[in-house]
Amino acid sequence: MPNCLIVDDSKVIRKVARHILESLDLDVHEAQDGREALDMCEGQVPDVVLLDWNMPVMSGLEFLKELSRRNFAQPPKVIFCTTENGVDHIRAAVDAGADEYVMKPFDRDTLESKLQIVGIL
């Protein structure tokens, strides 16, 4: 069963995403900021990270840049999940290593499609 790390400072978003991802048969873990997520990745690298942009402690973009500096044998796929929809934000996310980008609010079909694109489903 693939595992997913949801990284978002909103408990509501984490709860909604968890419900959707578990319905797609993913093992789900949660972090409320990028620093906590990096610590979790050091313990067990997830197959995919659903990543928020704006968070305290360490933003999604900072997390992504730091994640790319780590030499994981099998780095996780990263799906940026945010309200930021400007071309510059999307370009910055992709340049930093994001595999996909999804806008909030999202639904099951959207997440399922993105997970298929990155090869998790």
C-alpha positions in Angstrom: 0.0 0.0 0.0 1.5 3.4 -1.0 2.0 5.9 1.8 1.3 9.6 1.7 2.4 12.4 3.9 0.0 15.4 4.1 1.8 18.6 5.0 -0.6 21.4 5.9 -1.0 23.7 8.8 -4.8 23.5 8.5 -6.3 20.6 10.5 -9.4 20.8 8.4 -7.5 20.4 5.1 -5.5 17.5 6.6 -8.7 15.8 7.7 -10.4 16.2 4.3 -7.2 15.0 2.4 -6.8 12.0 4.8 -10.4 11.0 4.1 -9.9 11.1 0.4 -6.5 9.4 0.4 -7.6 6.6 2.7 -10.6 6.0 0.3 -8.0 5.5 -2.4 -6.2 2.9 -0.3 -3.2 5.0 0.8 -1.5 4.8 4.2 -1.7 8.4 5.4 0.5 10.4 7.8 0.3 14.1 8.7 2.6 17.0 9.5 1.6 20.5 10.3 4.7 22.3 8.8 7.7 21.6 6.6 10.1 21.1 9.5 7.9 18.4 11.0 7.5 16.8 7.6 11.3 16.7 7.0 11.8 15.0 10.3 9.2 12.4 9.3 10.8 11.9 5.9 14.1 11.1 7.7 12.4 8.3 9.6 10.4 6.9 6.7 10.4 8.4 3.2 6.8 8.5 1.9 5.8 7.6 -1.6 4.1 10.9 -2.1 3.8 14.2 -0.3 0.7 16.4 -0.5 2.3 19.8 0.3 0.8 23.1 1.3 2.6 26.3 0.2 1.9 28.7 3.1 2.8 27.3 6.5 4.6 28.5 9.7 8.0 27.3 10.7 9.0 26.1 7.2 6.9 26.9 4.1 6.2 24.3 1.4 8.7 25.8 -1.0 11.4 25.8 1.7 10.5 22.1 2.5 10.7 21.2 -1.1 14.1 22.8 -1.6 15.5 21.1 1.5 14.0 17.8 0.5 15.8 18.0 -2.9 19.1 18.4 -1.0 18.6 15.1 0.8 19.9 12.0 -1.0 17.0 9.6 -0.6 17.4 6.5 -2.7 13.8 6.8 -3.7 12.6 10.5 -3.2 8.9 11.0 -2.8 6.7 12.4 -5.5 5.5 15.9 -4.5 2.1 17.4 -5.2 1.8 21.0 -4.3 -1.7 21.7 -3.0 -2.4 25.4 -2.5 -4.5 28.5 -3.1 -1.5 30.1 -4.9 -2.3 30.0 -8.6 0.0 32.5 -10.2 2.3 31.3 -13.0 5.3 32.4 -10.9 4.3 30.2 -8.0 3.7 27.2 -10.2 7.1 27.8 -11.9 8.9 28.1 -8.5 7.3 24.9 -7.3 8.3 22.9 -10.4 11.8 24.4 -10.4 12.1 23.4 -6.7 11.1 19.8 -7.6 7.3 19.5 -7.4 5.9 16.8 -9.6 2.4 18.1 -9.8 0.3 21.1 -8.7 -3.3 21.1 -7.5 -5.5 24.0 -6.4 -7.5 24.2 -3.2 -10.3 23.4 -2.8 -9.8 20.0 -4.3 -11.9 16.9 -4.6 -11.4 13.1 -4.8 -11.4 13.0 -8.6 -8.7 15.7 -8.8 -6.4 14.0 -6.2 -6.9 10.6 -7.8 -6.0 12.1 -11.2 -2.8 13.7 -9.8 -1.8 10.5 -8.0 -2.2 8.6 -11.3 -0.1 11.2 -13.1 2.8 10.8 -10.7 2.5 7.0 -10.8 1.2 6.3 -7.2 -2.1 4.8 -8.3 
